[in-house]
Amino acid sequence: MARGAGPGRWERILTRLDRVRARAFATGDVSALAAVYRSGSAVLRRDRAVLRAYVARGLTVHGVGFDLLDVRSGRPGPGVVVLRVVDRLRAATARSGGGARLPLPRDGPTVHRITLTRHVGGWRIAAVEARSG
């Protein structure tokens, strides 16, 4: 599955960040996303907006995450690495406090360019760009 320079490491880091993100969505904790994304990044603003919209509607989202199908890294620079990632959105469900469940859409394999930056608390996602092929 994962290939390239040091893919096991980057796959583990992405998986850890994905778990933190999943907990944030399952609990409605918008502030927890700061442990996933670089402060001030567009991807942090987007994810916060999405989570706030669910919370405003009284919903939490369970099962959020990505299956990593392929992770390849370019040469890391000082405190930054750019990854080519093929992933697939997992099946997730929005839940209301009253117990109603709404299945959310899934997708097929998608190629992303993910930029990670090193911070005091570990790696954070700085940018995510959809790529073709």
Protein Blocks (a to p, Z undefined) as FASTA:
>chain_A
ZZcehklmmmmmmmmmmmmmmmmmmnopaklmmmmpcghiaklmmmmmmmmmmmmnopac
ehiacddfbdcdddddehiacddddddddddddddfkopacdddddddddddddddddfk
bccdfbdcddeZZ
